[in-house]
C-alpha cells in the first residue's frame, strides 16, 4: 500500500527532469548556460525512450554524487552503479533472463567473463572487481586499509582511462566511464543476437519455401 508521503515524494524521473532543466539556468564562470533549453528538451526527449531502470542509472551517474563529500560514500555508490550495469549486461546475454532475477555480483561477473571473448572487453570486468574490493574494505572492515583502498581505486581509474586526481574527486566520471562500457557491451550483444535471429528466420523461411 502506498502512503501519502510516498505519493508526494518526487520520482527519479521528476528529479532527472529538474536537474536537466537546471542546466539551462547554470553558467560556467558566469558565461554561457551549461545547456540551452533546446538541448535540454532534446536530451529529455531522448531519455524518455530509455527503460526506467536505465533512466535511474543515468540520473545517479550524472547527479548522484553531487551532495557527497565523503570518499567512502562515493565508493559505495560507485559500486552500486557498477553492479547494476554488470547485472544488466549478464542478463542481456541469455535467452531467458527471468531465471536470473536473483543473480548476485560474483555469479554475474563469472557469467559475463564466460560470454565475452575479447580480452579488451574483459578488462572492464576487472574494473567491476576492483571497485567491489574497495567497497568491501570500506563496508566490512572496522579499520579499513587506506593504502589498499587507494591502490584498488588507482587501478579502477586506469581501466576507466580517467585521471584520478590526488583526492579521487573524479570517481563519478570514472564510474560513468565503466558503466558506459558495460552498457555498450550490453547493447552490442543485443544487436548481435537480433541479427542472428533475423538471419536464422530468413534461412528457415527460405528452407521452408524450397521444401514447399
Secondary structure, DSSP 8 states (H G I E B T S, - for coil): ---HHHHHS--HHHHHHHHHHHTTT-BSTTSSBSS-HHHHHHHHHHHTTS-HHHHHHHHHHHHTTTT---HHHHHHHHHHHHHHHHHHHHHHTSS-GGGGTT--HHHHHHHHHHH---HHHHHHHHHHHHHHHHHHHHHH-TT--HHHHHHHHHHHHHHHT----TT-TTHHHHHHHHHHHHHHHHHHHHHHHHHHHHHHHHHHHHHHHHH-
